[in-house]
Amino acid sequence: MSFICPYCFESINRIDDVHYVCTDVGHNKKTILEEDPEYARYHGLETYTRTSHIVRSYDKRNPKCDVCGASLRRMLCPECHNALPYGIDKWDLNFFAVVGPRAVGKSHYIGVLIKVLENMSREFEWSMSPIDSKVNDLYNKKYANTLFTKKQSMGSTPRVVLETYEPLAYTLKMYNGKVAGVFFVDTAGEDVSADDYAYTIQKYISNSSGIIFLVDPLQFDYVKDRIGARDSNNANYTTALSVISQVYRSGNGINVNKKIDVPLAVVMTKCDVLLKEPTNEAEEEVYLGLDSAVNNPRKYGVFDDENCRQISAEIEAYLDRVSGGTFPVAVRNDYKNYRYFAVSALGSEPDAKGAIGGVSPIRVEDPMLWLLKEETGAFKGPASQLPVKQSVSKIRRLFNV
């Protein structure tokens, strides 16, 4: 059974194709110093030296170290030599490409989404955990310490160098014993703004189970002109989505005259700014208002398809208006399966110095619930029988960070 490496996103045809690293420290009581060119290449290093022995050739029926004879357990990806989690060849692997132009809020969204999904384990009867301690360390260093401890907004994400990624890889264990691998890579806006950059993350995009494309409404002149939004960045979302579509087609050999099958979640960020009652004619053209479908409660423990469709129709119409009709046409022309969402990772705007009073997310889980439903059928268990409504405000209280 073939599977994808969660670090370099190369396809591994069989579990017998992996390499191993021997964890036996004996080896005739001598310290092993061994060059690892695969690992060095992945991390953009000139060289990398391991203090353990790499085994590239072995008896497939009974893998043993060719130096000390110890049984082999620790698997390495044969392409990048990152350690593979045990049982990965049995997982239902899902890569969700979170992409969008510069300053759209990708880092905020990913950092808050992971925390929200962890905190929703009781509702959906799943347990979410990082595949190893390195992932947990990366998440705490890059996201949690800034957002939840220091209570500061995050800076821009560096552009991908060569083939180096820092994936946030998690397992999602369902009530029925099914295990899904859920992986994110925080890409820089520059990585999707032009072809030469976007192709550096081609394997990540083209192997994705679903694409989360973030759109910042405050970057549209239509919005800025009417409510004086302070965001000074501008982005051509139609062009950015076209680049992503081209990269996906190229990586999967899809003809330009065929629509892309992978589900696309178009996610409008910073919706907290728009969920206000308009006080004048200009604001009426921009604000969603308090009666927006985004404020409607969703069902507990399930993917609420009715609520999702209401929001999708509302946000599609909104983006049609503020983009002059060009963006939704691009979505319809390139994708078979898509939905629109409105979220806010922080719940309010940071101040001029980037300080946030706290994280109070709005509906950040919705796109992932839809993608998990589409890709894994995750919501077919006991919790889906509970006719309970879960309000947005309750989700925000449960978050409590």
C-alpha positions as CSV (number, residue, x, y, z in Angstrom):
1,M,0.0,0.0,0.0
2,S,1.5,3.4,-1.0
3,F,1.5,6.4,1.3
4,I,2.8,9.9,1.4
5,C,5.6,11.2,3.5
6,P,4.2,14.0,5.8
7,Y,7.5,15.9,5.5
8,C,8.6,15.9,1.9
9,F,5.3,14.7,0.4
10,E,7.0,12.1,-1.8
11,S,5.0,9.0,-2.5
12,I,6.4,5.8,-0.9
13,N,5.1,2.8,-2.8
14,R,5.5,0.1,-0.1
15,I,6.4,0.0,3.5
16,D,9.3,-2.2,2.4
17,D,10.9,0.8,0.6
18,V,11.6,2.7,3.8
19,H,15.0,3.1,5.4
20,Y,15.7,2.5,9.1
21,V,17.9,4.0,11.7
22,C,19.2,1.6,14.3
23,T,18.4,2.6,17.9
24,D,20.7,0.1,19.5
25,V,23.4,2.2,21.2
26,G,25.7,-0.8,21.4
27,H,27.4,-1.3,18.1
28,N,30.4,-2.8,19.7
29,K,30.4,0.1,22.2
30,K,31.6,2.5,19.5
31,T,30.0,5.8,18.7
32,I,28.6,5.8,15.2
33,L,29.2,9.0,13.2
34,E,27.5,8.7,9.8
35,E,26.8,11.3,7.1
36,D,23.1,11.6,6.1
37,P,22.9,13.4,2.7
38,E,19.1,12.8,2.3
39,Y,18.4,14.6,5.6
40,A,20.9,17.4,4.8
41,R,19.3,18.0,1.4
42,Y,15.8,18.2,2.8
43,H,16.9,20.8,5.4
44,G,19.0,22.8,3.0
45,L,22.3,21.9,4.8
46,E,25.6,21.2,3.3
47,T,26.1,18.2,5.5
48,Y,24.4,16.4,8.4
49,T,26.0,13.8,10.7
50,R,24.0,11.3,12.7
51,T,25.2,9.5,15.8
52,S,23.3,6.4,14.7
53,H,23.6,3.9,11.9
54,I,21.3,4.2,8.8
55,V,20.2,0.9,7.2
56,R,19.2,1.2,3.6
57,S,19.2,-2.4,2.6
58,Y,17.8,-5.3,4.7
59,D,15.8,-8.5,4.7
60,K,12.2,-7.3,4.0
61,R,10.7,-10.1,6.0
62,N,12.8,-9.5,9.2
63,P,14.6,-6.1,9.1
64,K,17.7,-6.2,11.2
65,C,20.7,-3.9,11.5
66,D,23.6,-5.0,9.3
67,V,26.1,-3.8,12.0
68,C,24.8,-5.1,15.3
69,G,22.0,-7.4,14.2
70,A,19.3,-5.6,16.3
71,S,15.8,-5.6,15.1
72,L,14.8,-2.4,13.3
73,R,11.8,-0.3,14.4
74,R,12.5,3.4,13.6
75,M,11.5,4.1,10.0
76,L,12.9,6.9,7.8
77,C,11.4,8.3,4.7
78,P,13.8,7.1,1.9
79,E,13.7,10.5,0.3
80,C,14.2,13.0,3.1
81,H,15.2,10.7,6.1
82,N,12.7,12.3,8.5
83,A,11.4,9.7,11.0
84,L,8.0,8.2,9.9
85,P,5.4,7.5,12.6
86,Y,4.6,3.9,13.3
87,G,1.6,2.6,11.4
88,I,1.6,5.5,8.9
89,D,1.0,3.1,6.0
90,K,-2.4,2.2,7.6
91,W,-3.6,5.8,8.1
92,D,-6.1,7.7,6.1
93,L,-3.7,10.5,5.2
94,N,-5.2,14.0,4.6
95,F,-3.1,16.9,3.6
96,F,-4.9,20.2,3.7
97,A,-3.1,23.0,1.9
98,V,-3.8,26.3,3.6
99,V,-2.9,28.9,1.1
100,G,-3.5,32.5,0.2
101,P,-1.7,35.8,-0.6
102,R,0.4,37.9,1.7
103,A,-1.1,39.1,5.1
104,V,-4.3,37.1,4.7
105,G,-3.9,35.5,8.1
106,K,-2.7,32.0,7.4
107,S,-0.5,31.7,10.5
108,H,-3.2,33.0,12.8
109,Y,-5.7,30.6,11.2
110,I,-3.5,27.5,11.5
111,G,-2.4,28.3,15.0
112,V,-5.9,28.8,16.3
113,L,-7.5,26.0,14.3
114,I,-5.2,23.3,15.8
115,K,-6.1,24.5,19.3
116,V,-9.8,24.5,18.5
117,L,-9.7,21.0,17.0
118,E,-8.0,19.7,20.1
119,N,-10.6,21.4,22.3
120,M,-13.4,19.9,20.3
121,S,-12.5,16.3,21.1
122,R,-15.4,15.7,23.4
123,E,-18.0,17.1,20.9
124,F,-16.8,14.9,18.0
125,E,-15.4,11.9,20.0
126,W,-12.0,12.2,18.5
127,S,-8.5,12.6,20.0
128,M,-6.0,14.8,18.2
129,S,-2.3,14.6,19.0
130,P,1.0,15.5,17.3
131,I,2.8,12.7,15.6
132,D,5.9,13.4,17.6
133,S,7.4,15.8,20.1
134,K,9.1,17.9,17.3
135,V,5.6,18.9,16.1
136,N,4.5,19.9,19.5
137,D,7.7,21.9,20.0
138,L,7.2,23.6,16.7
139,Y,3.6,24.5,17.4
140,N,4.4,25.9,20.9
141,K,7.4,27.9,19.6
142,K,5.8,29.3,16.5
143,Y,2.2,29.7,17.5
144,A,1.1,29.0,21.0
145,N,3.8,31.2,22.8
146,T,3.0,34.2,20.6
147,L,-0.8,34.0,20.4
148,F,-1.8,32.5,23.8
149,T,1.1,33.4,26.1
150,K,2.5,36.7,24.8
151,K,-0.9,37.6,23.3
152,Q,0.6,39.1,20.3
153,S,-0.3,38.8,16.6
154,M,2.1,36.9,14.4
155,G,4.5,38.3,11.8
156,S,4.8,37.2,8.2
157,T,5.9,33.7,7.3
158,P,9.3,33.2,5.6
159,R,9.2,31.9,2.1
160,V,10.0,28.2,1.5
161,V,13.6,27.5,0.7
162,L,14.4,24.7,-1.8
163,E,12.3,21.7,-0.7
164,T,12.2,22.5,3.0
165,Y,8.9,22.3,4.9
166,E,8.0,22.4,8.6
167,P,4.7,20.5,8.6
168,L,2.4,20.4,11.6
169,A,1.4,16.7,11.5
170,Y,-1.3,15.3,13.7
171,T,-3.3,12.1,14.1
172,L,-7.0,12.3,14.5
173,K,-8.3,9.1,16.1
174,M,-12.1,8.6,15.6
175,Y,-14.6,6.9,17.9
176,N,-14.7,3.9,15.5
177,G,-11.0,3.3,15.6
178,K,-10.3,5.0,12.3
179,V,-7.1,7.1,12.3
180,A,-6.7,10.1,10.0
181,G,-3.4,11.9,9.5
182,V,-4.1,15.7,9.4
183,F,-1.2,17.8,8.2
184,F,-0.6,21.5,7.6
185,V,2.2,23.6,6.2
186,D,2.2,27.3,6.8
187,T,3.2,28.8,3.5
188,A,4.3,32.3,2.8
189,G,2.1,34.6,0.7
190,E,4.9,35.0,-1.7
191,D,4.8,31.2,-2.3
192,V,1.5,31.5,-4.0
193,S,1.8,34.9,-5.7
194,A,3.8,33.8,-8.7
195,D,4.5,30.6,-10.6
196,D,8.2,30.4,-9.8
197,Y,7.5,30.5,-6.0
198,A,4.4,28.4,-6.1
199,Y,6.1,25.5,-7.8
200,T,8.5,25.2,-4.8
201,I,5.5,23.9,-2.8
202,Q,4.0,21.9,-5.7
203,K,4.2,18.5,-3.9
204,Y,2.4,19.9,-0.9
205,I,-0.4,21.4,-3.0
206,S,-0.7,18.6,-5.6
207,N,-0.9,15.9,-2.9
208,S,-3.5,17.7,-0.8
209,S,-6.8,16.1,0.1
210,G,-8.4,19.6,0.2
211,I,-7.4,23.2,-0.3
212,I,-8.2,25.9,2.2
213,F,-7.9,29.2,0.3
214,L,-7.9,32.2,2.5
215,V,-9.4,35.6,1.4
216,D,-9.1,38.8,3.5
217,P,-12.1,41.1,2.7
218,L,-10.1,44.1,4.0
219,Q,-7.8,43.8,1.0
220,F,-10.5,44.6,-1.5
221,D,-10.7,48.3,-2.5
222,Y,-14.5,48.0,-2.5
223,V,-14.4,47.3,1.3
224,K,-11.6,49.7,2.2
225,D,-13.3,52.6,0.4
226,R,-16.5,52.1,2.4
227,I,-15.4,51.4,5.9
228,G,-11.8,52.8,6.0
229,A,-10.2,49.5,6.8
230,R,-6.6,50.1,7.8
231,D,-5.1,47.0,6.0
232,S,-2.9,48.5,3.3
233,N,-2.2,45.3,1.4
234,N,-3.8,44.5,-1.9
235,A,-4.2,41.1,-3.5
236,N,-5.6,39.8,-6.7
237,Y,-7.4,36.7,-5.4
238,T,-8.5,35.6,-8.9
239,T,-4.8,35.5,-10.0
240,A,-3.6,33.8,-6.8
241,L,-6.3,31.1,-7.1
242,S,-5.3,30.6,-10.7
243,V,-1.7,30.0,-9.8
244,I,-2.7,27.4,-7.2
245,S,-5.0,25.7,-9.7
246,Q,-2.2,25.6,-12.3
247,V,0.2,24.0,-9.8
248,Y,-2.4,21.4,-8.8
249,R,-3.1,20.5,-12.4
250,S,0.6,20.3,-13.2
251,G,1.3,18.0,-10.2
252,N,-1.6,15.7,-11.1
253,G,-1.6,15.8,-14.9
254,I,-5.1,17.3,-15.1
255,N,-6.0,18.9,-18.4
256,V,-7.0,22.6,-18.4
257,N,-10.4,21.7,-19.8
258,K,-11.3,19.6,-16.8
259,K,-12.4,20.8,-13.4
260,I,-10.3,19.9,-10.3
261,D,-11.9,17.2,-8.1
262,V,-10.2,18.1,-4.8
263,P,-12.6,20.1,-2.5
264,L,-11.9,23.8,-2.2
265,A,-12.9,25.7,0.9
266,V,-12.9,29.4,0.2
267,V,-12.4,31.0,3.7
268,M,-13.1,34.7,4.2
269,T,-11.0,35.7,7.2
270,K,-11.4,38.6,9.7
271,C,-15.2,38.3,9.6
272,D,-15.4,39.9,13.1
273,V,-14.9,43.3,11.4
274,L,-18.0,42.7,9.2
275,L,-20.4,41.2,11.7
276,K,-21.8,44.6,12.7
277,E,-25.0,46.4,12.1
278,P,-24.5,49.1,9.4
279,T,-25.2,52.7,10.4
280,N,-25.1,54.3,6.9
281,E,-25.5,53.4,3.3
282,A,-21.8,52.7,2.6
283,E,-21.6,50.3,5.5
284,E,-24.8,48.5,4.3
285,E,-22.8,47.5,1.2
286,V,-20.0,46.0,3.2
287,Y,-21.1,44.8,6.7
288,L,-22.8,41.4,7.0
289,G,-24.9,42.5,9.9
290,L,-26.0,40.7,13.1
291,D,-28.6,38.6,11.2
292,S,-25.8,36.9,9.1
293,A,-26.0,33.2,8.7
294,V,-22.5,33.2,10.3
295,N,-24.2,34.0,13.6
296,N,-26.7,31.1,13.3
297,P,-26.0,28.1,15.7
298,R,-24.8,24.8,14.2
299,K,-25.7,21.3,15.3
300,Y,-23.6,19.6,17.9
301,G,-21.3,16.8,17.1
302,V,-22.0,16.7,13.3
303,F,-21.2,18.6,10.2
304,D,-24.2,20.9,9.9
305,D,-24.8,20.8,6.1
306,E,-27.8,23.1,6.1
307,N,-26.0,25.8,8.1
308,C,-22.9,25.4,6.0
309,R,-24.9,25.9,2.8
310,Q,-26.6,29.1,4.1
311,I,-23.2,30.6,5.0
312,S,-21.7,29.5,1.7
313,A,-24.4,31.2,-0.4
314,E,-24.1,34.4,1.7
315,I,-20.3,34.6,1.4
316,E,-20.2,33.7,-2.3
317,A,-22.7,36.6,-3.0
318,Y,-20.6,38.9,-0.8
319,L,-17.3,38.1,-2.6
320,D,-19.1,38.3,-6.0
321,R,-20.0,41.9,-5.0
322,V,-16.7,43.1,-3.6
323,S,-14.6,41.5,-6.3
324,G,-16.7,42.7,-9.2
325,G,-17.8,39.2,-10.0
326,T,-14.4,37.9,-11.0
327,F,-13.4,35.7,-8.1
328,P,-16.5,33.4,-7.8
329,V,-16.3,32.8,-11.6
330,A,-12.7,31.6,-11.2
331,V,-13.8,29.2,-8.4
332,R,-16.7,27.8,-10.5
333,N,-14.6,27.4,-13.6
334,D,-11.8,25.5,-11.9
335,Y,-13.4,23.4,-9.1
336,K,-16.2,20.8,-9.0
337,N,-16.7,20.8,-5.3
338,Y,-16.4,24.0,-3.3
339,R,-17.9,25.9,-0.3
340,Y,-17.5,29.4,1.1
341,F,-16.9,30.1,4.8
342,A,-16.4,33.1,7.1
343,V,-14.1,32.9,10.0
344,S,-12.1,35.0,12.5
345,A,-9.1,33.4,14.1
346,L,-8.5,36.1,16.7
347,G,-12.1,37.4,17.1
348,S,-11.0,41.0,17.1
349,E,-8.4,43.2,15.5
350,P,-4.9,43.6,17.1
351,D,-4.0,47.1,18.2
352,A,-1.4,49.2,16.5
353,K,1.4,47.4,18.3
354,G,0.1,43.9,17.4
355,A,-1.2,43.2,20.9
356,I,-4.4,41.1,21.3
357,G,-6.6,41.1,24.4
358,G,-7.1,37.3,23.9
359,V,-8.0,34.8,21.3
360,S,-11.8,34.4,20.8
361,P,-12.2,32.6,17.5
362,I,-15.3,32.6,15.3
363,R,-16.2,29.5,13.3
364,V,-12.6,28.6,12.4
365,E,-13.5,24.9,12.6
366,D,-16.2,25.0,9.9
367,P,-13.9,24.5,6.8
368,M,-12.1,21.6,8.4
369,L,-15.4,19.9,9.4
370,W,-16.6,20.2,5.8
371,L,-13.3,18.8,4.5
372,L,-13.2,16.0,7.0
373,K,-16.8,15.1,6.1
374,E,-15.9,15.1,2.4
375,E,-12.7,13.1,2.7
376,T,-13.1,10.8,5.7
377,G,-16.8,10.6,6.5
378,A,-15.9,11.5,10.0
379,F,-19.4,12.2,11.3
380,K,-21.3,9.0,11.2
381,G,-21.3,8.0,14.9
382,P,-23.2,8.2,18.2
383,A,-22.6,12.0,18.6
384,S,-24.4,12.6,15.3
385,Q,-27.7,11.5,16.8
386,L,-27.7,14.3,19.4
387,P,-30.2,17.0,18.4
388,V,-28.3,19.7,20.3
389,K,-27.4,23.1,18.9
390,Q,-24.0,24.5,19.4
391,S,-23.9,28.3,19.3
392,V,-20.9,30.3,18.1
393,S,-20.7,32.0,21.5
394,K,-20.5,28.6,23.3
395,I,-17.6,27.5,21.0
396,R,-15.8,30.7,21.9
397,R,-16.3,30.0,25.6
398,L,-15.1,26.4,25.3
399,F,-11.9,27.7,23.6
400,N,-11.0,29.6,26.8
401,V,-7.4,30.5,26.1
